[in-house]
């Protein structure tokens, strides 16, 4: 890997770059496919950047859905032709009494993580407004079946489903092309959720902001492509692409916004 690649990313992303590069090298040296855990969009972007510096390794990613937010990356020699089975993903459904209870994304995620597994083995949680399903690494499915019998106070059971039973996900993301004064985290939160800059900064002080699922306490932190800001109580912002500068000096961006 070209050492210059580090300068294109944040210093705190160096361990991730090293880990992904190790997998790429393993695929090249052992002439076999190497599979990652689930990666978020920013991590996938970094992985693709690393692979693009290699001549003999390719990468595919899949998360159970073609447009899944969290996907597993498969690094493989250029002779190899990957199949969906290579990604080793199980679809699980949360069976619960629809008529008497309501489930939420946050409570399902919290239950799964608190069962003793790491977030990196879990993919997207999806719903059609009634049925709830999620993607998980295959070896973890049987463990979750035995460990999880409640979500919050609702009695549930988990069942593995064939991919043909996957629900049609209701997407609440709004894709936007917009201009913003800055890529600072507080500026984006203020802009997209119509908050004062002071209110936006207060959210950081209250530890209600996450960047790529890690707590962020710096309001002036600047986002990069494929970063996701999570704003507790408001939703999420994903920066997809920077598109130059407007005539008025503002930054042109493509983004996706999720509002609660």
Secondary structure, DSSP 8 states (H G I E B T S, - for coil): --GGGGGGS-GGGHHHHHHHHHHHHHHHHHTS-EEEEEE-HHHHHHHHHHHTT-SSEEEEEE-SSTT-SSEEEEEEETT----GGGG-EEEEEEE--TTT----HHHHHHHHHHTT--GGGEEEEEESSS-EEEEEEHHHHHHHHHH--EETTEE-EEEEE-GGG-------EEEEEEEES--BHHHHHHHHTT--HHHHHHHHHTT-EEETTEE---TT-B--TT-EEEETTTEEEEEEEEEEE-TTS-EEEEEEEEE-
